[in-house]
Amino acid sequence: METKVYNRKLKIIFSEKQFKKGYLDFLYKTMIGRILLKIFFSTKCFSKLYSVYMDSRKSVKKIEPFIEKNSIDMSDYKDRNYNSFNDFFVREIKRSKRPYSLERHTLISVADAKLMVYKINNELKMNIKNSTYTISELLRDDILGKGYNNGTCLVFRLTVDDYHRYHYIDNGYVERRNIINGVLHTVGPISSQRHNVYIENQREVSVLITENIGEIIQIEVGAILVGKITNHKADEFKRGDEKGYFSFGGSTILLLFKAGVIKVDSDILKFSKENIETKVRMGEKIGGIIK
């Protein structure tokens, strides 16, 4: 299965092939695969076992082939030796390679990702990838999401070739954190045919009180082979500060905004309506703050 993505820099639309497509087709499209998925792969057990290997010295041999296959520009990253594949996967970027505006009315991307925009309707529901989600299901809280009716949901989908650290969108402080246990389906398009991944998968919820936007809810969603979401414990933050990182695999960040506080750039909105993601980089302008 391929996903269409708009490259803003080159102004072209390209088709993105899913990572390890053959394995995922087997797991999600065959009876035996779905049984294995239910028993082993969608639980934390398999992901934890796999992470043992990815954290070992033996996994270093996977780094160079991975860089070549995914055309990763290593000049963007700090020059150092890696002790394991996961050590490489959560590599730190050179800050000069991800500049961001300090202008208070600029809305910036929190990560290198493929971005889609969704409307939260008056009933606190939204349609993501042909699945209907409610805010209360996402948060597992009937009260926390009240006030987000007619707001906006930004979905940042990180793929294996992306920089896998994510950053704060504005100055502010963390009001509340919550870890929601769940399974670990892939967040790629193949799983959306059978699973509501954003309410089934393990995720971490942060309520952020920001200087220029007000209250924002940020949700990091784990995925298959990603048993670990690492969020730093700082209670206060500045725009551009690192919030955390994902270990190996593709992962997703959801940002929920109340109505009337942001305006997303027109090209991103246009392609989202056409079910086409937009490729963005951390710190890139993706809209404006109108509060």
C-alpha positions in Angstrom: 0.0 0.0 0.0 1.3 3.4 -0.9 0.6 6.8 0.7 0.6 10.0 -1.2 2.8 12.8 0.2 3.2 16.4 -0.9 6.8 17.7 -0.7 6.5 21.5 -0.1 10.1 22.2 -0.9 10.0 20.5 -4.4 6.3 21.2 -4.9 5.7 17.6 -6.0 3.5 14.7 -4.9 5.2 11.4 -4.4 4.1 7.9 -3.4 5.6 6.6 -0.2 6.0 2.8 0.2 5.3 1.4 3.6 8.3 0.1 5.6 8.6 -3.7 5.5 5.5 -3.9 3.3 5.9 -7.7 2.8 5.9 -8.4 6.6 3.0 -6.1 7.2 0.9 -7.5 4.4 1.5 -11.0 5.9 0.5 -9.8 9.4 -2.5 -7.7 8.5 -3.9 -9.5 5.4 -3.5 -13.2 6.2 -5.3 -15.3 8.8 -2.1 -16.8 10.2 -0.5 -13.3 10.3 -3.5 -11.8 12.1 -3.3 -14.6 14.7 0.4 -14.0 15.2 -0.3 -10.3 15.4 -2.8 -10.8 18.1 -0.7 -13.2 20.1 2.8 -11.6 19.8 3.2 -8.5 17.7 0.5 -6.2 19.0 1.6 -6.8 22.6 4.5 -5.1 24.3 6.2 -8.5 24.7 7.4 -8.8 21.2 8.4 -5.2 20.9 10.4 -5.4 24.2 12.2 -8.6 23.0 13.0 -6.9 19.7 14.3 -3.8 21.5 16.8 -6.0 23.3 18.4 -6.8 20.0 18.1 -3.2 18.7 19.9 -2.0 21.9 22.7 -4.5 21.5 26.2 -4.1 19.8 25.2 -6.7 17.3 22.6 -4.4 15.8 25.3 -1.8 14.8 25.7 -3.7 11.5 22.2 -2.6 10.5 23.0 1.1 10.5 24.9 1.6 7.3 22.4 -0.4 5.1 19.5 1.4 6.7 21.1 4.8 6.0 21.7 3.8 2.3 18.3 2.3 1.8 16.4 5.3 3.2 18.7 8.0 1.7 19.3 9.6 5.1 21.5 12.7 5.0 23.8 12.2 7.9 25.4 15.6 7.5 22.2 16.9 9.4 23.2 15.0 12.5 25.9 15.2 15.2 29.0 13.2 14.1 29.6 10.4 16.6 29.9 6.6 16.8 26.8 4.6 17.7 26.7 1.7 20.2 23.5 0.1 18.8 20.9 0.6 16.1 18.6 2.3 18.6 21.4 4.6 19.6 21.5 5.6 16.0 17.8 5.7 15.5 17.3 8.4 18.2 20.3 10.4 16.9 20.4 14.1 17.7 20.2 16.7 15.0 22.5 19.7 14.6 20.2 22.5 15.8 21.3 24.7 12.8 19.7 22.1 10.5 16.3 22.7 12.0 15.9 26.5 12.4 12.6 27.8 13.8 11.0 31.1 14.2 10.7 32.7 17.6 8.0 35.1 16.3 5.0 34.5 18.6 2.4 34.4 15.8 4.2 31.6 13.9 2.9 28.0 14.2 5.8 25.6 13.8 6.1 21.8 13.2 7.0 19.8 16.3 8.8 17.1 14.3 10.0 15.8 11.0 6.9 14.1 9.8 4.1 13.7 7.3 1.3 16.0 8.4 -2.5 15.9 8.0 -5.1 18.3 9.4 -8.5 17.2 10.7 -11.5 19.2 12.0 -12.9 18.3 15.4 -16.7 18.7 15.1 -19.2 20.1 17.6 -19.7 16.6 19.1 -15.9 16.2 19.8 -15.6 13.7 16.9 -13.2 13.6 14.0 -12.6 11.3 11.0 -9.0 10.2 10.7 -8.0 7.8 7.9 -11.6 6.8 7.5 -12.0 5.9 11.2 -14.2 8.0 13.5 -12.6 9.0 16.8 -13.9 10.9 19.8 -11.8 13.1 22.0 -12.8 11.1 25.1 -11.7 7.9 23.4 -8.3 9.3 22.5 -7.8 10.7 26.0 -9.7 8.0 28.0 -11.2 11.0 29.8 -14.8 12.3 29.4 -13.9 15.7 30.9 -10.4 16.7 29.8 -11.3 17.2 26.1 -14.3 19.4 26.7 -13.8 22.8 25.1 -12.2 21.4 21.9 -15.4 21.2 19.9 -14.9 22.8 16.5 -11.1 22.8 17.1 -8.3 21.3 15.0 -6.3 18.1 15.2 -2.8 17.9 13.6 -1.5 14.4 13.0 2.3 14.1 12.5 3.2 10.7 11.2 6.8 9.8 11.6 8.4 7.2 9.3 11.6 5.3 9.8 13.7 7.7 7.8 12.7 10.7 9.9 14.4 12.4 12.8 12.7 10.8 15.7 13.0 13.5 18.4 10.1 15.9 18.8 10.0 19.4 20.3 7.7 21.9 22.0 5.6 24.2 19.8 5.6 27.2 22.1 6.7 28.5 25.5 4.8 27.2 28.5 4.5 24.5 31.1 3.1 20.9 31.5 -0.1 20.9 33.5 -0.8 17.2 33.4 0.7 13.9 32.1 -1.0 10.6 31.6 0.2 7.2 30.2 -2.5 5.1 28.5 -1.6 1.4 28.1 -2.5 -0.3 24.9 -1.3 -2.6 22.1 1.2 -1.7 19.4 -0.2 -1.8 15.9 1.6 -0.1 13.0 0.5 3.5 12.5 0.8 3.1 8.7 -2.2 3.0 6.4 -2.5 -0.8 6.3 -3.6 -1.1 9.9 -6.4 1.6 9.6 -8.4 -0.9 7.5 -9.0 -3.1 10.6 -8.0 -1.1 13.7 -8.6 2.3 15.3 -5.0 2.6 16.1 -5.0 5.9 17.9 -7.4 4.6 20.6 -6.0 1.0 20.7 -2.3 1.8 20.8 -0.2 2.7 23.8 0.1 6.5 24.1 1.2 9.3 26.3 -1.0 12.4 26.8 0.3 15.9 27.9 -1.8 18.9 28.7 0.4 21.9 27.8 -0.4 25.5 28.9 1.3 27.7 26.4 2.1 31.4 26.2 0.6 32.2 22.8 -1.9 29.5 22.1 -3.4 28.6 25.4 -4.2 25.0 26.3 -3.0 22.3 23.9 -3.2 18.6 24.2 -0.3 16.6 22.8 -0.5 12.8 22.3 2.4 10.6 21.4 1.3 7.2 20.0 3.5 4.1 20.0 3.6 1.6 17.2 4.7 -1.9 16.4 8.3 -2.4 17.3 8.1 0.9 19.2 7.5 -0.2 22.8 9.1 2.9 24.1 8.0 6.6 24.1 10.5 8.7 26.1 9.3 12.0 27.3 11.6 14.3 29.3 10.3 15.3 32.7 10.8 19.0 32.5 7.7 20.9 33.8 8.5 24.2 32.0 9.7 24.6 28.4 10.6 27.0 25.6 9.6 26.9 22.0 11.9 24.4 20.2 13.0 22.6 23.4 13.1 18.8 22.9 10.1 17.1 24.5 11.1 13.5 23.9 11.8 10.8 21.4 10.5 7.5 19.9 12.7 4.4 19.8 12.8 2.3 16.6 9.8 2.3 14.2 7.2 4.6 12.8 5.2 6.7 15.3 2.7 9.5 15.5 2.0 12.7 17.4 -1.4 14.3 17.7 -1.9 17.9 18.6 -5.3 19.1 19.7 -6.2 22.8 19.5 -9.3 24.7 20.6 -11.4 26.6 18.0 -10.1 29.9 16.7 -6.5 29.8 18.0 -4.5 28.6 14.9 -4.7 28.9 11.1 -2.9 26.2 9.2 -1.2 27.1 5.9 -3.4 26.8 2.9 -1.4 24.3 1.0 -1.4 21.9 3.9 -5.2 22.3 4.3 -5.7 21.8 0.6 -3.8 18.5 0.4 -5.3 17.3 3.7 -8.8 17.6 2.1 -7.5 15.5 -0.7 -6.2 12.8 1.7 -2.6 13.7 0.9 -0.1 14.2 3.7 2.4 17.1 3.6 6.1 16.5 4.4 7.3 18.9 7.1 10.4 19.3 9.1 10.8 20.2 12.8 10.6 24.0 13.2 9.1 24.6 9.8 6.3 27.2 9.6 3.0 25.3 9.1 0.6 28.2 9.9 -0.1 31.1 12.2 -1.3 31.7 15.8 -4.4 33.9 15.8 -5.3 33.9 19.5 
